[in-house]
Amino acid sequence: MIMLKKTSRTFFIPINRLEDGLREAVTSAYLCMRAIDEIEDHEELDNDLKVELLEGVHDVFQSSTESPDTKALLSPHRDTLPDVTTQIDDWAILCPPTVRKVVYPYIAKMSKQMAEWVNKSWTISTEEDLDKYTYSVAGMVGEMLSDIWYWYDGTESDRDKAVAFGRGLQAVNILRNKSEDLERGVDFFPDGWGKKEMIEYTRRNLKLADAYIKELKGSPAIKFCKIPLTLAHATVNLIAAGGNKLTRDAVKKLVNGTN
């Protein structure tokens, strides 16, 4: 939980509110996926090494059902990689054994698809490309969460809307981080798109995400979903009005309002 708070204040709060068992499953999944995301986004690693490491993580998690071992793969780079990445094995074994068969394949799948995007230099020309990218790094997280909700208490949810939930949150990040992405030579906006088109894309997915959490009804999954979705709506509205980042006080008020 200390690492979770260090890597994401936004997700620490809703994950920390989850029930025992569910909290460990979601924490494990989040930290493992954050670990590989840090490889994909790392500023000092060249693309060939990123691909090697991401494909290596894929191979480990694809073949493991108990205790993944990435030490041989990651240890040579421990001085470069952040702690959240080098400790991925610890996050993996935090996952309750009965749901590892759900979580581990998604970690493997995300690693593989991230490697493919690195190989393509994150080239996005069309909305279809954008859909594929946002699925690879966030939409499949929505799918995985739906599987975790079902594992925990039998809650059923619409998987297409679950993908839109993840995709919408990622689109907000793309809007918010455009300047930083351009500085590192990456443009996630399809050809001919400006802020207006990306805002429309984001809101379209967030609308589906709203429908997704309504269907969760009394499930504890709502505790996880409401906070990031509320913050996503507020952020896209702020960006549309010419702003960029919610203040800490604004975030606190919005989070408190989800109780």
MIBAPA-79066 format. One line per 2 residues: their letters; for each residue x, y, z of N, C-alpha, C, O, CB. Coordinates in steps of 0.05 Angstrom, whole numbers. Glycine has a CB too. Layout:
% MIBAPA-79066
a> X/Y/Z/X/Y/Z/X/Y/Z/X/Y/Z/X/Y/Z; ...;
END
This chain:
% MIBAPA-79066
mi> 17/-24/0/0/0/0/17/25/0/9/46/-11/-19/0/24; 41/23/12/60/46/11/68/52/-18/69/75/-26/85/40/29;
ml> 74/30/-33/82/34/-61/58/44/-77/62/61/-95/93/8/-72; 35/34/-71/11/43/-86/7/73/-82/1/88/-101/-14/28/-76;
kk> 10/83/-57/7/111/-51/28/128/-65/23/150/-74/7/116/-21; 53/117/-67/75/131/-80/70/133/-110/77/153/-122/101/117/-75;
ts> 57/113/-122/54/113/-151/28/124/-161/26/133/-184/57/85/-161; 8/125/-144/-18/136/-153/-35/145/-130/-48/128/-117/-33/116/-170;
rt> -36/170/-124/-54/181/-104/-83/176/-112/-101/171/-96/-49/211/-98; -89/179/-138/-116/176/-149/-127/148/-143/-150/145/-133/-117/181/-179;
ff> -111/127/-149/-122/100/-145/-118/89/-117/-131/70/-110/-109/82/-165; -100/101/-102/-96/92/-74/-122/93/-58/-128/75/-44/-74/108/-61;
ip> -136/115/-61/-160/119/-45/-182/98/-51/-191/85/-32/-172/147/-50; -190/95/-76/-211/75/-81/-202/46/-76/-218/30/-67/-221/77/-109;
in> -177/40/-82/-167/12/-76/-167/7/-46/-174/-14/-37/-139/8/-89; -158/27/-31/-156/24/-2/-183/20/11/-185/9/33/-143/48/10;
rl> -204/28/-3/-231/25/8/-244/-2/3/-265/-9/14/-249/47/-3; -231/-18/-14/-242/-44/-21/-240/-64/2/-224/-61/21/-227/-56/-45;
ed> -257/-85/1/-257/-105/22/-232/-123/20/-219/-124/-1/-283/-123/19; -226/-136/42/-204/-155/42/-207/-176/20/-229/-185/14/-201/-169/70;
gl> -185/-183/8/-186/-202/-14/-189/-188/-40/-172/-190/-58/-209/-222/-10; -210/-172/-43/-213/-156/-67/-192/-134/-68/-181/-128/-90/-241/-143/-68;
re> -186/-123/-45/-165/-102/-44/-138/-113/-53/-123/-100/-68/-163/-90/-16; -131/-137/-44/-105/-148/-51/-104/-155/-81/-83/-151/-94/-100/-173/-35;
av> -126/-165/-92/-127/-172/-120/-123/-147/-138/-107/-148/-157/-154/-185/-127; -137/-126/-132/-135/-101/-148/-109/-87/-144/-97/-77/-163/-159/-82/-141;
ts> -98/-88/-119/-72/-76/-114/-51/-90/-130/-34/-78/-142/-66/-76/-83; -51/-117/-129/-32/-133/-143/-33/-126/-173/-12/-121/-186/-37/-163/-139;
ay> -57/-126/-185/-60/-121/-213/-50/-93/-220/-36/-89/-240/-89/-125/-222; -58/-73/-204/-50/-46/-210/-20/-43/-209/-8/-31/-228/-63/-27/-189;
lc> -7/-53/-189/22/-49/-186/37/-64/-208/58/-54/-218/31/-58/-159; 28/-88/-215/42/-103/-236/39/-87/-263/59/-86/-278/29/-131/-240;
mr> 16/-76/-268/12/-62/-293/27/-35/-292/36/-25/-313/-18/-57/-298; 28/-23/-269/44/2/-266/74/-5/-271/88/12/-283/40/15/-238;
ai> 82/-28/-262/110/-36/-266/118/-38/-295/139/-29/-303/115/-63/-252; 100/-50/-311/107/-52/-340/103/-25/-354/116/-20/-374/90/-74/-353;
de> 84/-9/-345/80/17/-356/105/34/-353/112/50/-371/56/31/-343; 119/31/-330/143/46/-326/165/38/-345/182/54/-352/153/42/-297;
ie> 165/13/-354/184/5/-375/177/18/-401/194/29/-415/184/-26/-379; 151/17/-409/143/29/-435/149/59/-436/157/69/-457/113/24/-439;
dh> 146/73/-414/149/102/-414/177/112/-406/182/136/-406/129/114/-395; 194/93/-400/220/101/-388/236/118/-408/239/112/-432/237/76/-381;
ee> 247/141/-398/261/160/-416/289/152/-422/300/161/-442/261/187/-403; 302/134/-406/330/127/-410/334/101/-425/356/96/-435/344/126/-383;
ld> 314/84/-426/317/59/-440/312/62/-470/294/76/-478/297/38/-429; 329/50/-487/324/51/-515/301/31/-522/295/13/-506/349/45/-532;
nd> 289/35/-545/266/19/-552/271/-11/-554/254/-27/-547/254/29/-578; 295/-18/-564/301/-46/-566/301/-60/-538/291/-82/-535/328/-50/-580;
lk> 312/-46/-518/313/-57/-492/285/-58/-479/278/-77/-465/332/-41/-474; 269/-37/-485/242/-37/-475/227/-62/-485/213/-76/-470/227/-12/-484;
ve> 230/-67/-511/216/-90/-524/226/-116/-511/210/-134/-504/221/-91/-554; 252/-118/-507/264/-142/-495/252/-147/-467/245/-170/-460/294/-140/-493;
ll> 251/-126/-451/241/-129/-423/211/-134/-423/201/-151/-407/247/-103/-407; 196/-121/-439/167/-125/-440/160/-153/-450/142/-166/-439/153/-104/-458;
eg> 174/-162/-470/169/-189/-480/178/-210/-460/166/-231/-457/183/-194/-507; 199/-203/-445/208/-221/-423/187/-224/-401/182/-246/-391/234/-211/-412;
vh> 175/-201/-393/154/-202/-373/131/-218/-383/119/-233/-368/146/-173/-365; 124/-214/-408/102/-230/-420/107/-259/-417/90/-274/-409/99/-222/-450;
dv> 131/-268/-424/138/-296/-424/136/-308/-395/126/-330/-391/166/-301/-435; 146/-292/-375/145/-301/-348/116/-304/-338/109/-325/-327/160/-281/-330;
fq> 99/-284/-343/72/-285/-333/54/-304/-349/34/-314/-339/60/-257/-332; 61/-307/-374/45/-325/-391/48/-354/-382/30/-370/-384/54/-323/-420;
ss> 72/-361/-371/77/-388/-364/74/-394/-334/77/-417/-326/105/-396/-373; 69/-373/-318/69/-377/-289/40/-377/-278/23/-362/-287/85/-355/-275;
te> 35/-395/-259/10/-395/-245/13/-390/-215/-7/-387/-201/-5/-421/-250; 37/-390/-205/42/-387/-177/60/-363/-170/50/-343/-160/54/-413/-166;
sp> 86/-366/-175/104/-345/-166/122/-337/-190/143/-349/-194/122/-355/-143; 114/-316/-205/130/-307/-227/158/-299/-218/161/-288/-196/117/-283/-241;
dt> 178/-304/-234/206/-297/-227/218/-281/-250/226/-292/-270/222/-323/-221; 220/-255/-245/232/-237/-266/260/-228/-258/271/-211/-272/214/-213/-270;
ka> 272/-240/-237/297/-230/-227/319/-230/-249/334/-211/-253/306/-246/-203; 322/-252/-263/343/-255/-283/339/-234/-305/358/-224/-317/343/-283/-296;
ll> 314/-227/-311/307/-208/-332/312/-179/-323/324/-164/-338/278/-211/-340; 304/-173/-299/304/-144/-291/327/-136/-273/335/-113/-273/279/-139/-275;
sp> 339/-155/-259/361/-148/-241/384/-133/-254/395/-114/-242/372/-173/-228; 392/-140/-278/414/-125/-291/408/-95/-295/426/-79/-300/421/-137/-317;
hr> 383/-88/-293/375/-60/-298/363/-47/-273/349/-27/-275/354/-59/-321; 369/-58/-249/357/-48/-225/366/-19/-219/351/-5/-205/364/-66/-201;
dt> 389/-11/-229/398/17/-224/383/37/-241/383/61/-235/428/19/-228; 371/27/-262/356/45/-281/326/44/-276/313/65/-278/363/37/-309;
lp> 316/20/-272/287/17/-269/278/26/-241/292/23/-222/279/-12/-273; 253/36/-239/242/44/-213/236/20/-196/233/-3/-206/217/62/-216;
dv> 233/24/-170/227/2/-151/201/-12/-158/199/-36/-155/226/13/-123; 181/3/-167/156/-10/-173/159/-31/-194/144/-51/-195/135/11/-181;
tt> 178/-28/-212/183/-47/-233/200/-70/-223/194/-94/-229/196/-34/-257; 222/-64/-210/239/-86/-201/226/-104/-180/235/-127/-176/265/-75/-189;
qi> 205/-95/-167/192/-111/-147/166/-124/-157/149/-131/-142/185/-93/-123; 164/-126/-183/139/-137/-195/132/-165/-185/109/-171/-182/142/-138/-225;
dd> 152/-181/-178/147/-208/-167/132/-206/-141/115/-222/-135/173/-224/-164; 139/-186/-124/126/-182/-99/96/-175/-103/79/-185/-88/140/-160/-82;
wa> 91/-157/-122/63/-149/-127/47/-173/-137/24/-177/-131/62/-126/-147; 60/-190/-153/46/-213/-165/37/-233/-144/15/-243/-145/65/-227/-185;
il> 55/-239/-124/47/-259/-105/28/-247/-83/18/-263/-67/72/-270/-91; 24/-221/-83/3/-209/-66/-24/-218/-75/-43/-218/-59/6/-179/-66;
cp> -27/-224/-101/-53/-231/-112/-63/-258/-100/-48/-277/-99/-50/-234/-143; -88/-258/-90/-99/-283/-79/-96/-306/-100/-103/-302/-123/-128/-279/-71;
pt> -88/-329/-91/-83/-352/-110/-106/-359/-128/-101/-366/-151/-75/-376/-94; -131/-356/-118/-154/-364/-134/-160/-345/-157/-177/-351/-174/-178/-367/-117;
vr> -148/-321/-158/-153/-303/-179/-128/-297/-196/-129/-281/-215/-164/-276/-168; -106/-311/-190/-82/-307/-206/-86/-315/-235/-75/-303/-253/-59/-323/-194;
kv> -103/-336/-239/-108/-345/-267/-123/-325/-283/-124/-326/-308/-123/-372/-266; -135/-305/-269/-148/-282/-283/-127/-260/-288/-125/-250/-310/-172/-271/-267;
vy> -113/-253/-267/-95/-229/-268/-70/-234/-284/-63/-217/-301/-87/-221/-239; -56/-256/-280/-31/-260/-294/-33/-259/-324/-15/-247/-337/-19/-287/-285;
py> -53/-272/-337/-55/-271/-366/-58/-242/-376/-49/-236/-398/-77/-288/-376; -72/-225/-361/-75/-197/-370/-49/-182/-368/-43/-165/-385/-96/-183/-353;
ia> -33/-188/-347/-6/-175/-345/11/-184/-369/25/-167/-381/8/-183/-319; 10/-209/-376/25/-219/-399/15/-206/-425/31/-198/-442/22/-250/-401;
km> -11/-204/-428/-23/-193/-452/-15/-163/-455/-8/-154/-477/-53/-196/-452; -17/-148/-433/-10/-120/-434/19/-116/-441/26/-99/-457/-17/-106/-408;
sk> 36/-133/-429/65/-131/-435/71/-135/-464/86/-121/-477/81/-152/-418; 58/-156/-476/62/-162/-504/53/-139/-522/67/-131/-540/47/-188/-511;
qm> 29/-129/-516/18/-107/-533/34/-81/-529/37/-66/-548/-11/-103/-527; 43/-76/-505/60/-52/-501/86/-55/-518/95/-35/-530/67/-48/-471;
ae> 98/-79/-518/122/-83/-535/116/-78/-564/133/-66/-578/132/-112/-531; 93/-86/-573/85/-81/-601/83/-51/-607/90/-42/-628/59/-95/-608;
wv> 72/-36/-587/69/-7/-591/97/7/-591/101/26/-605/51/5/-570; 115/-3/-574/142/8/-574/155/3/-601/167/21/-613/159/-4/-552;
nk> 151/-21/-612/162/-28/-638/151/-10/-660/165/-4/-680/156/-57/-645; 126/-1/-657/113/16/-677/118/46/-671/106/63/-684/84/10/-678;
sw> 134/51/-651/139/79/-642/114/94/-636/111/118/-641/155/94/-664; 94/80/-625/68/91/-617/55/108/-640/44/129/-635/72/109/-593;
ti> 57/98/-664/46/112/-687/16/109/-687/5/87/-690/58/102/-713; 2/132/-685/-28/132/-686/-37/151/-708/-32/175/-706/-40/140/-658;
st> -49/140/-728/-58/156/-751/-88/159/-752/-98/180/-762/-48/144/-777; -103/139/-742/-132/139/-745/-145/134/-718/-132/127/-698/-141/117/-765;
ee> -171/138/-717/-186/132/-692/-184/103/-685/-183/95/-662/-215/141/-694; -183/86/-706/-180/57/-701/-153/51/-687/-152/35/-669/-182/42/-728;
dl> -132/65/-695/-106/62/-682/-108/71/-653/-98/57/-635/-84/79/-696; -122/93/-648/-125/103/-621/-141/83/-604/-134/78/-581/-140/130/-621;
dk> -162/72/-615/-177/51/-601/-160/28/-593/-162/17/-571/-201/42/-618; -143/19/-612/-125/-3/-606/-105/3/-584/-100/-13/-566/-110/-12/-632;
yt> -94/28/-585/-75/36/-565/-88/38/-537/-78/27/-518/-61/62/-572; -111/52/-536/-123/56/-510/-134/29/-499/-136/26/-475/-146/76/-512;
ys> -140/10/-516/-147/-17/-507/-122/-30/-494/-124/-41/-473/-158/-34/-530; -99/-28/-508/-75/-42/-499/-66/-33/-472/-57/-49/-456/-53/-37/-519;
va> -69/-7/-466/-58/3/-441/-78/9/-419/-71/15/-396/-42/28/-446; -104/8/-426/-125/14/-406/-151/-1/-410/-163/-9/-390/-130/44/-407;
gm> -160/-4/-435/-185/-18/-439/-185/-46/-429/-205/-56/-417/-192/-18/-469; -162/-60/-433/-161/-87/-423/-161/-88/-392/-167/-109/-380/-137/-102/-434;
vg> -153/-66/-380/-155/-65/-350/-184/-66/-342/-191/-79/-322/-141/-39/-339; -201/-52/-357/-230/-53/-352/-240/-82/-354/-256/-91/-337/-245/-35/-371;
em> -231/-96/-375/-239/-124/-378/-230/-141/-354/-246/-156/-343/-227/-136/-404; -205/-137/-346/-194/-152/-323/-210/-146/-298/-216/-164/-282/-165/-145/-319;
ls> -216/-121/-293/-231/-114/-269/-259/-127/-269/-268/-136/-248/-235/-83/-267; -271/-129/-292/-297/-143/-294/-294/-172/-286/-311/-183/-272/-309/-141/-322;
di> -272/-184/-294/-267/-212/-287/-262/-214/-257/-270/-234/-244/-243/-223/-303; -248/-194/-245/-243/-195/-217/-268/-191/-201/-273/-205/-181/-222/-172/-209;
wy> -286/-173/-210/-312/-169/-196/-327/-195/-196/-339/-203/-175/-329/-146/-210; -327/-209/-218/-342/-235/-220/-329/-255/-201/-344/-270/-188/-342/-245/-249;
wy> -303/-256/-201/-289/-275/-183/-296/-270/-154/-301/-289/-139/-259/-273/-186; -298/-245/-146/-302/-238/-118/-330/-245/-108/-333/-257/-87/-296/-208/-114;
dg> -350/-236/-123/-377/-240/-112/-398/-247/-134/-422/-245/-129/-386/-216/-97; -389/-254/-157/-408/-261/-178/-420/-238/-193/-438/-242/-209/-429/-278/-167;
te> -410/-213/-188/-420/-190/-202/-415/-192/-232/-392/-196/-240/-408/-164/-191; -436/-190/-248/-433/-190/-277/-434/-162/-288/-449/-145/-277/-455/-208/-290;
sd> -418/-156/-309/-418/-129/-320/-413/-131/-350/-403/-151/-360/-396/-112/-307; -420/-109/-364/-417/-108/-393/-388/-103/-400/-376/-82/-393/-435/-85/-404;
rd> -375/-122/-414/-347/-120/-419/-340/-98/-439/-319/-86/-437/-336/-147/-430; -358/-93/-458/-353/-70/-476/-352/-44/-462/-336/-26/-467/-374/-70/-499;
ka> -371/-41/-443/-371/-16/-427/-348/-15/-408/-337/6/-401/-398/-14/-411; -339/-39/-399/-315/-40/-382/-291/-30/-397/-274/-16/-386/-311/-69/-371;
va> -288/-38/-422/-267/-28/-439/-268/2/-442/-248/16/-440/-267/-42/-467; -293/13/-446/-296/42/-449/-288/56/-423/-278/78/-424/-326/48/-456;
fg> -293/44/-400/-285/55/-374/-255/60/-374/-246/82/-368/-293/36/-350; -239/39/-380/-210/43/-381/-202/62/-403/-184/78/-399/-197/16/-385;
rg> -214/59/-426/-207/76/-449/-212/105/-444/-196/122/-451/-223/67/-474; -234/111/-431/-241/139/-424/-221/151/-405/-213/174/-409/-269/141/-412;
lq> -213/136/-385/-193/146/-366/-166/152/-380/-153/171/-374/-189/127/-343; -159/134/-398/-134/137/-413/-135/162/-431/-116/176/-434/-127/112/-429;
av> -158/166/-444/-161/189/-462/-158/215/-447/-148/234/-457/-189/188/-475; -168/216/-422/-163/239/-405/-134/244/-401/-124/267/-403/-177/236/-377;
ni> -119/223/-396/-89/226/-393/-77/236/-418/-58/253/-418/-77/199/-385; -86/226/-441/-75/235/-467/-80/265/-471/-62/280/-480/-87/219/-490;
lr> -104/274/-464/-111/302/-466/-93/319/-448/-82/340/-455/-140/307/-459; -90/309/-423/-76/325/-402/-46/326/-407/-33/345/-400/-81/313/-375;
nk> -35/305/-419/-6/302/-422/4/307/-450/26/299/-457/3/275/-413; -12/320/-467/-4/323/-495/23/337/-498/40/328/-513/-25/338/-511;
se> 27/358/-484/53/374/-486/77/356/-479/97/356/-493/52/399/-469; 75/342/-456/97/325/-448/102/302/-468/125/295/-473/90/313/-420;
dl> 80/291/-479/83/270/-498/97/280/-523/115/266/-534/56/258/-506; 90/304/-532/103/315/-556/132/320/-552/149/317/-570/89/341/-564;
er> 139/328/-527/167/333/-520/184/308/-523/208/309/-530/170/344/-492; 172/285/-518/187/259/-521/182/246/-548/189/223/-553/179/240/-499;
gv> 169/262/-566/166/253/-594/143/234/-599/144/219/-619/191/240/-602; 123/235/-582/100/217/-585/74/234/-587/70/252/-571/97/197/-562;
df> 57/228/-607/32/242/-611/10/221/-612/8/207/-632/33/260/-636; -7/220/-592/-29/201/-591/-54/211/-605/-74/196/-606/-35/193/-562;
fp> -53/235/-615/-76/246/-630/-76/236/-658/-56/239/-672/-76/277/-629; -98/224/-668/-100/215/-696/-95/239/-715/-99/262/-707/-126/202/-702;
dg> -87/233/-739/-82/254/-759/-107/272/-762/-129/262/-766/-75/241/-786; -102/298/-761/-124/317/-765/-140/323/-740/-158/340/-740/-142/308/-786;
wg> -134/310/-718/-149/314/-693/-136/337/-677/-111/339/-675/-150/289/-677; -153/353/-665/-145/373/-646/-158/367/-619/-168/345/-615/-151/401/-655;
kk> -157/386/-601/-168/382/-575/-198/376/-576/-208/359/-561/-164/407/-557; -212/388/-594/-241/385/-596/-248/355/-602/-265/344/-589/-253/402/-619;
em> -235/344/-621/-240/316/-629/-233/296/-606/-247/277/-601/-225/308/-654; -211/302/-592/-203/284/-571/-222/286/-547/-227/267/-533/-174/290/-562;
ie> -232/310/-542/-251/314/-521/-277/298/-527/-289/285/-510/-258/344/-516; -286/299/-552/-310/284/-560/-305/254/-557/-323/240/-547/-317/291/-590;
yt> -282/245/-565/-275/217/-562/-276/209/-532/-286/188/-525/-247/211/-574; -264/226/-515/-262/220/-487/-290/219/-474/-296/201/-459/-246/241/-473;
rr> -306/239/-481/-333/240/-469/-351/217/-478/-368/207/-463/-346/267/-476; -347/209/-503/-363/186/-513/-357/161/-497/-375/146/-490/-356/181/-543;
nl> -331/157/-490/-324/134/-474/-332/137/-445/-340/117/-433/-294/129/-476; -330/161/-434/-338/165/-407/-368/161/-403/-377/153/-382/-329/193/-397;
kl> -383/168/-424/-412/163/-422/-418/133/-420/-435/125/-404/-426/175/-447; -404/117/-435/-407/88/-433/-397/78/-405/-408/59/-394/-391/73/-455;
ad> -376/91/-395/-366/84/-368/-387/90/-347/-390/75/-327/-340/99/-362; -402/112/-350/-424/119/-331/-445/96/-331/-454/88/-310/-438/146/-339;
ay> -451/87/-355/-471/65/-357/-460/39/-345/-474/24/-332/-479/60/-386; -434/35/-348/-421/12/-336/-424/10/-306/-431/-10/-295/-391/11/-344;
ik> -418/32/-292/-418/31/-263/-447/31/-252/-452/21/-230/-403/54/-251; -466/41/-268/-494/40/-259/-503/11/-257/-518/3/-240/-512/55/-279;
el> -492/-6/-275/-500/-34/-276/-487/-50/-254/-495/-73/-248/-493/-46/-303; -466/-38/-241/-453/-53/-219/-470/-53/-193/-467/-69/-176/-426/-40/-213;
kg> -489/-34/-192/-509/-32/-170/-496/-34/-142/-479/-17/-135/-529/-54/-173; -502/-55/-127/-493/-56/-99/-465/-68/-96/-457/-72/-73/-512/-70/-83;
sp> -452/-74/-118/-426/-87/-116/-405/-69/-104/-405/-45/-108/-417/-96/-144; -386/-80/-88/-364/-63/-78/-347/-52/-100/-331/-34/-95/-347/-79/-58;
ai> -349/-63/-124/-334/-52/-147/-340/-23/-151/-323/-8/-161/-341/-68/-172; -364/-14/-143/-370/15/-147/-351/32/-131/-345/55/-139/-400/20/-138;
kf> -342/22/-108/-324/38/-91/-298/44/-107/-286/65/-104/-317/23/-65; -290/25/-124/-266/29/-140/-272/48/-163/-256/66/-169/-255/3/-150;
ck> -294/44/-177/-299/57/-202/-307/87/-200/-300/103/-217/-320/43/-217; -322/93/-179/-334/120/-178/-314/143/-176/-317/163/-189/-353/122/-154;
ip> -293/139/-160/-274/161/-156/-259/168/-182/-259/191/-190/-254/153/-134; -245/148/-195/-230/156/-219/-249/166/-241/-241/184/-257/-215/133/-230;
lt> -273/156/-243/-292/165/-263/-301/194/-257/-303/210/-276/-316/147/-265; -307/200/-232/-314/227/-225/-292/247/-231/-297/269/-241/-321/228/-195;
la> -267/239/-225/-244/257/-230/-239/260/-260/-231/281/-269/-219/245/-217; -245/239/-275/-241/240/-304/-261/260/-317/-253/276/-334/-245/212/-317;
ha> -286/258/-308/-306/277/-319/-298/306/-312/-300/324/-329/-334/271/-307; -290/310/-287/-282/338/-279/-258/348/-294/-257/371/-301/-277/338/-249;
tv> -239/330/-299/-215/338/-314/-221/345/-343/-211/365/-353/-194/316/-313; -237/329/-356/-243/335/-384/-259/360/-387/-256/375/-406/-258/311/-397;
nl> -276/366/-367/-291/391/-367/-272/415/-363/-276/436/-375/-313/391/-345; -253/411/-346/-233/432/-341/-217/437/-366/-212/460/-373/-215/424/-317;
ia> -208/416/-379/-192/419/-404/-209/433/-425/-198/450/-440/-182/391/-414; -234/426/-428/-252/438/-447/-254/468/-442/-259/484/-461/-279/425/-447;
ag> -252/476/-417/-255/504/-409/-228/519/-410/-227/543/-404/-267/507/-381; -206/504/-418/-181/517/-421/-161/512/-399/-138/521/-400/-184/546/-423;
gn> -169/496/-379/-151/488/-357/-136/463/-364/-136/454/-387/-166/485/-331; -123/451/-344/-108/426/-349/-109/406/-326/-114/383/-331/-79/433/-356;
kl> -104/416/-302/-101/397/-279/-118/407/-256/-117/430/-248/-72/395/-271; -133/388/-244/-149/395/-221/-131/402/-197/-110/390/-193/-167/371/-213;
tr> -139/421/-181/-124/428/-157/-128/406/-136/-147/390/-138/-133/456/-146; -110/406/-117/-113/385/-95/-139/389/-80/-152/369/-73/-89/387/-76;
da> -147/414/-75/-172/419/-61/-196/409/-77/-215/398/-66/-175/449/-55; -195/414/-104/-217/404/-121/-219/374/-120/-241/363/-119/-213/414/-150;
vk> -196/361/-121/-195/331/-120/-207/322/-94/-223/303/-94/-167/321/-124; -199/334/-72/-209/326/-46/-239/329/-44/-253/311/-33/-196/343/-24;
kl> -250/351/-54/-279/355/-53/-294/334/-70/-315/324/-62/-286/383/-63; -283/328/-94/-296/309/-111/-295/281/-99/-314/266/-100/-282/309/-139;
vn> -272/274/-87/-270/248/-74/-289/245/-51/-302/225/-48/-241/243/-65; -290/266/-34/-308/265/-12/-338/263/-20/-354/252/-7/-304/290/6;
gt> -343/275/-44/-370/274/-54/-379/247/-64/-403/242/-69/-373/294/-76; -360/228/-67/-367/201/-77/-374/182/-54/-382/160/-59/-344/190/-94;
n> -371/192/-29/-376/174/-7/-406/167/-5/-414/152/13/-367/187/20;
END
